[in-house]
Each structure stands twice: as C-alpha cells, then as structure tokens.
Amino acid sequence: MTILRTPDSRFINLPGYPFKPHYQAIEDPDLGPLRIHFVDEGPRDGAVILCLHGEPSWSYLYRKMILVLAEAGYRVLAPDLIGFGRSDKPTEREQYTYQKHVTWMKDWFNTLDLQDVTLLVQDWGGLIGLRMVAEMPDRFARFSLANTGLPTGDQTLPEAFFKWRYFSQTDEAFDPGAICNNFGRGGLTEEEVAAYRAPFPDESYKAGARQFPMLVPASPDDPAAEANRQAWAALRRWEKPVLLCFSDGDPVFAGGEKIFQKLVPGTAGQPHRTLHGGHFIQEEDGVAWAEAVVEWMP
C-alpha cells in the first residue's frame, strides 16, 4: 500500500488562500498513521465553526467564507478529507469507503476534542458531516447545509448524479479544476482553476476523488444504506437549529432543502436563504452564506 503526500511546492501562493497549514495524525487500522491537513483561523477561544468540503475540492473551496467567519470572531476549522488537498492520499481505491471517510473525520474531530461545534457542509461534506452529527449529537450546537443530502438508496437519485458518476469513471483527465469551474458558472480565474488541480500532480493522486462517486448509496442494499437510515432516524429528532442555504442552480441538489424542512425539526422557524449559483456555491455566493451564518449565530 502506497500513501502519497502532495509536495508542499504545489500550494505556494495560491490566490485568496493565505492560511498557514496545520496537521493532525490519526491511526487507521489497515493503513497505519494518516496525516490530515486543516485550516485553523480566527481566535482560539472563539466558538468553533467546522467547514467540510466535498468532491473533488478541498479546503480551498471555503477560502472566502473562512475570512468572513474568522473576522466575525469565530474559530474556523476546514480540514482536507483523506485523499484531497494537503491530506494524505492512499493510492488504492478500495481503501476509500464511506465508513472510512466518516471514521477518519470522527477520529480527527475527537483528537482535537472539539465541542459545541457549528457545522457547515456541502456535497460530500454533508454525507460525512451529517453522519457525524447523528452519531455525536452532543458535540454539535447547530449545522448549516448547502447543496448536499444524505441518501439511503431507498429513493431514486437524480439523473444528473448518474451522468456525473459515469463521467467520473470514464473521463481520462478527470480534471478537478475544470470540474469545480464547470459545475458553477465558469467564473474561476486560471489561477483558481490551478489551485483546485494543485493537490493532484498526476492520476496516481486521484484514487479518492475517482472513488467518491461510487460510494454514494444508490440502492437499498448499498453498504452504507443502513447507517444512513440510522442517521436519518437521529436527524428526525434533531431540534437544535438548522440553517438551509441551498443554491438556485445546482443540477443535482436543487430542491434538496425541502427534504430537510419536512423531516428535521430544527429547521423550523430558521432564516433559510436561497443562494445564487451552481453546485460549488462557496465560489459564487459563499460570502452570502458566511454572512447568513454570522447573522444566525447566537
């Protein structure tokens, strides 16, 4: 088993991302020690806001929001999932499972002994983060969702998802920079597109990114289906605040906020927002999301 670590030289002078790197090692029973990179900005004694990214992005996605939230006095943590960003990258796709991603993030979270956390999630950040909320409810004070969900395989996923999954397995280049640009409105600069490519010097670094679409529960007998059903059972009892900030132009998650409004008690009476942009809303309207969170926080 090979575990790759993207050279630091790939992350020099990225636009809009002045943050000092922080690292925390966790122990995987099959792989041994794994190093997780995370951004840690704002006052150390500030209330913690945890930002979880998805596929095929990394903590760079939250750079605009991190600045707003840190300036408002919050301690903002934004880790890179294993296989992404500056975190370690196992090269064998079978080492990436839904359960492992949840366990890796829970281990990192527990190692930092985080408490009373506000969680912000999008894309796979939600699939992982909502499991964490459901399994450790006492550690979270509230959460905010944008363009994400928690599928169990019991409902048919949108056709756009299956087109994306097919593309992810067949496209020779599988260019994270182009993906992050094209799933929005194409407004990234060449330097920003390059920043999304930075973690992946060549195909050998992309095992985690290639595997993610195959891990979404798309049938009732998926290995992660039952755990997600149990998570939904916990979310149906969740009465702490939930802020929904879905966008108006996401081909996969459009209308997904209605499910949470129907099933999660904590969504009632909250100042939900509709953001303007595509899937990677942190790029196109992230400042509005961050400002909505600041207004919503106690």
Sequence and secondary structure as in RCSB ss.txt:
>XXXX:A:sequence
MTILRTPDSRFINLPGYPFKPHYQAIEDPDLGPLRIHFVDEGPRDGAVILCLHGEPSWSYLYRKMILVLAEAGYR
VLAPDLIGFGRSDKPTEREQYTYQKHVTWMKDWFNTLDLQDVTLLVQDWGGLIGLRMVAEMPDRFARFSLANTGL
PTGDQTLPEAFFKWRYFSQTDEAFDPGAICNNFGRGGLTEEEVAAYRAPFPDESYKAGARQFPMLVPASPDDPAA
EANRQAWAALRRWEKPVLLCFSDGDPVFAGGEKIFQKLVPGTAGQPHRTLHGGHFIQEEDGVAWAEAVVEWMP
>XXXX:A:secstr
  EE   GGGGTT TT     EEEEEEETTTEEEEEEEEEES TTS EEEEE  SS  GGGGHHHHHHHHHTT E
EEEE  TTSTTS EES GGG  HHHHHHHHHHHHHHTT  SEEEEEETHHHHHHHHHHHHSGGGEEEEEEES   
  SSS   HHHHHHHHHHHH SS  HHHHHHHTTTS   HHHHHHHHTT SSGGG HHHHHHHHHS  STT TTH
HHHHHHHHHHTT  S EEE  BS  TTTTTTHHHHHHH GGGTT     B SSS HHHHHHHHHHHHHHHH  
